[in-house]
Structure formats: structure tokens, C-alpha cells
Amino acid sequence: MARAATKSKGAMAGQLRLEIERAAEAAGRPKPPAPPAPPPAPIVETRYVEEPDNGSFGAWLLKQKTRGGMIGTLATAAAADRGFPKSATPDEVRKRLGTMGADPDMFEAVDDAETDWLAY
């Protein structure tokens, strides 16, 4: 059983170009110019954004994870809490802490954080 050889259009075009170049070389003519290179692929920049920073207390607090002291501890706990309201007001954070049964020191940390956030 003979199997017919098939070539893609690109392979056939490449073969034709090679034959044209050989014929031109044999006739003493210069090679035809090479086709222009395709334009480079566009560079696409991808950015991952969890949530827009709307200036809320919750968003500000989450950025304080690297901070020391109780505010840093509060921010780390907030980031670990999947149910933390990221667009929360200070009162909503206090409510969440109450629901979670947080240590009283955390409520003081919210007070301190609120003062810093208002100054921000």
C-alpha cells in the first residue's frame, strides 16, 4: 500500500522559493529579496489585583502586615481570616473581632489603627 506524501502549504512555498533561488543562481542573477520578517508578538503585561484600593480602613489595615506591634499582629490575623471584610470601616472590624471572639488587646489595636488610618 503506497502512502501519498502530503506537504503543507508552508513547506511547498519553501520548496518553491528554494527552486527559484537555485534557478536565479544558475542564471547568474542575484537572489530575490527575502520576505519581510513577521512583526514581533505584542508584549502583554499582566497584573494581579486582589481588590481595588478604595481607601477603606480594611484595605489599609491589610497593608500593615509588615508593621510591628499589635497593629501588625491585627493585620496578619485579618489577612489570614477569609471572612475579613476588606472594605470595612473600623466599627465593622470591631464587629468581626467580636464575632470571632478576639482577645481584648485586638480591640485596642483597632483603636490605635483607626487613629493612624485617620492621620493617613
C-alpha positions in Angstrom: 0.0 0.0 0.0 1.6 3.2 -1.1 1.2 6.2 1.0 0.8 9.5 -0.7 3.2 12.2 0.7 1.5 15.4 1.6 3.2 18.7 2.2 1.8 21.7 4.0 1.4 25.0 2.1 4.3 26.4 4.1 6.6 23.5 3.1 5.5 23.8 -0.6 6.2 27.6 -0.5 9.6 27.0 1.0 10.4 24.4 -1.7 9.3 26.8 -4.5 11.4 29.6 -3.0 14.4 27.3 -2.9 13.9 26.3 -6.6 13.6 30.0 -7.6 16.8 30.8 -5.8 18.7 27.9 -7.4 17.4 28.9 -10.9 18.4 32.6 -10.3 21.9 31.5 -9.1 22.4 29.2 -12.1 21.4 32.1 -14.4 23.9 34.4 -12.7 21.2 36.7 -11.3 21.0 37.9 -7.7 18.8 36.1 -5.2 15.4 37.6 -4.8 15.0 39.6 -1.6 13.9 37.6 1.5 10.3 38.1 2.6 9.9 40.5 5.5 10.0 39.1 8.9 6.7 38.9 10.8 6.2 41.6 13.4 7.1 40.6 16.9 4.4 39.4 19.2 3.0 42.2 21.3 4.1 42.3 24.9 1.2 41.9 27.3 1.6 43.0 30.8 -0.5 41.0 33.3 -1.2 42.4 36.7 -3.0 40.6 39.5 -5.0 42.8 41.7 -6.9 41.3 44.6 -9.2 44.3 45.2 -9.1 47.9 44.3 -7.7 50.1 47.0 -10.7 52.2 47.8 -9.1 53.9 50.8 -11.2 51.9 53.3 -9.9 51.1 56.7 -10.0 47.3 56.0 -7.8 47.7 52.8 -5.4 50.0 54.7 -5.2 47.5 57.6 -4.3 44.6 55.4 -1.3 46.6 54.1 0.0 46.8 57.7 1.1 43.1 57.9 4.8 44.0 58.0 4.3 46.5 60.7 5.4 45.6 64.2 3.4 45.6 67.4 -0.3 44.9 67.9 -1.4 46.7 64.6 0.9 44.3 62.7 -0.5 41.3 64.6 -4.0 42.5 63.9 -3.2 43.0 60.2 -1.7 39.5 60.0 -4.8 38.0 61.6 -7.1 39.9 59.3 -5.2 38.7 56.2 -5.5 35.1 57.4 -9.2 35.5 58.0 -11.1 34.5 54.8 -14.2 36.3 56.0 -12.5 39.6 56.8 -14.4 42.5 55.3 -11.7 44.1 53.1 -13.8 47.3 52.6 -14.7 47.5 56.2 -15.0 50.5 58.5 -13.3 50.4 61.9 -16.7 49.5 63.5 -17.2 46.6 61.1 -13.7 45.3 62.0 -14.6 45.6 65.7 -17.9 43.7 65.0 -15.9 41.0 63.2 -13.5 40.7 66.1 -16.4 40.3 68.5 -17.9 37.6 66.3 -14.6 35.7 66.2 -14.1 36.0 70.0 -10.9 38.0 69.7 -8.6 39.0 72.6 -9.4 42.4 74.2 -5.9 43.6 73.1 -7.1 43.3 69.5 -9.8 45.8 70.1 -7.2 48.2 71.5 -5.2 47.6 68.3 -8.2 48.6 66.2 -8.4 51.8 68.2 -4.7 52.5 67.6 -5.0 51.5 63.9 -8.0 53.8 63.4 -6.1 56.7 64.8 -3.2 56.0 62.4 -5.6 55.5 59.5 -7.3 58.8 60.1 -4.0 60.5 60.1 -3.1 58.8 56.9 
